[in-house]
Amino acid sequence: MNSTESNPVKWTAAVDSELYAQLKELSKETQVPVSQLMNEALKNLLIKYDIIDENTDTL
């Protein structure tokens, strides 16, 4: 299932302020929404810890 077919979930998290500023800047420079960048980052983290397969179609 790709993310455009799923229902987004709203959640709140406290993150390092410098990392957040860099994420916002990346979003601005690439014109990719923060939510899309976060989906990519979460998928990469889950792959790193072998929670999902690299070929999982979630993005």
Protein Blocks (a to p, Z undefined) as FASTA:
>chain_A
ZZklpccddddddddfklmmmmmmmmmmnopafklmmmmmmmmmmmmnomacfklcfZZ
